Amino acid sequence: MSILFYQSIFNGLMLAGLYSLVTAGVTLILGVLHIINFAQGAFLMLSAFLVYYFGTLLGLDYFTSSVLAVLIVGGIAMLTERFMYHRFWIKGEVLSCLVVSMGLTQVIQNGALVTFGIIQKSYDSVFTGVINIFGVRFSFERLMIIVFAYVIIFSLLLFLKYSKRGQAMRAVAQDYDAAQLLGINTKRIAMLGMFIGVGLSGVAGAIIAPVFSIDAYMGEFLMLKAFLVMVVGGLGSVPGVIYAALIFGMFESFGLMYIGHMANVYLFILVVLILAVKPTGLFSGTVFQIR
């Protein structure tokens, strides 16, 4: 097989890892709070900017900058859940939550334009060099994106399935009132779900900061793909997110390599065909499925 074929697989895994991180965060928030957080892309962008400025202005190393960025973004997300989303989703006012999330997106994006400027930023490469596998050369930096993304996403699956907090989140997702009767602190679990969900987007922003240009609208494209992945994977199915992200990543990578930017058009056609055959998605389950 040609070198382009293996490079397409490599790039597909990288894209799938990024899509999995962002979409898993959206799915987690949808499962626990029953709302779709449109501001995920804006939080991803904010995390990338924080990594950049922590590294350039404060002189912190990349890993310290990334941890601080994710914690700050997650902390802001908890505050938005407590003081903006909570009063609406607790009453089941989904439309109000959508309006709040879209407004929050505009606030963060325009705030980034005013604060950080319109000029794209670039963070110095952290993992330099290439690796050679069976005669095919791959960027070590992009390999690290794959490693970090999949380690975090599978850690999330283990957390949700085996930890007490994860099981409590699943209980809240399945029946809020019953979870309260069982003694679960539902308010705390909702804030934790928001922290982890947005934190996953923060991680995505941190790991792509040294690879892609950083600007106020960098999260919009990933957010669009995240919604498509979530719909195809099945609303509420976390494993479905991983499978659908792999489909999208490979389709996009091979498509861009062999047919150019028309691949994005064919990708939307593929989504339409899948939903025509199975409207609930390929891996649909309950409101919040971990199996």
Secondary structure, 3 states (H helix, E strand, C coil): CCHHHHHHHHHHHHHHHHHHHHHHHHHHHHHHHCCCCCCHHHHHHHHHHHHHHHHHCCCCCHHHHHHHHHHHHHHHHHHHHHHHHHHHHCCCCHHHHHHHHHHHHHHHHHHHHHHHCCCCECCCCCCCCEEEECCEEEEHHHHHHHHHHHHHHHHHHHHHHHCHHHHHHHHHHHCHHHHHHCCCCHHHHHHHHHHHHHHHHHHHHHHHCCCCCECCCHHHHHHHHHHHHHHHHCCCEHHHHHHHHHHHHHHHHHHHHHCCCHHHHHHHHHHHHHHHHCCCCCCCCCCCECC
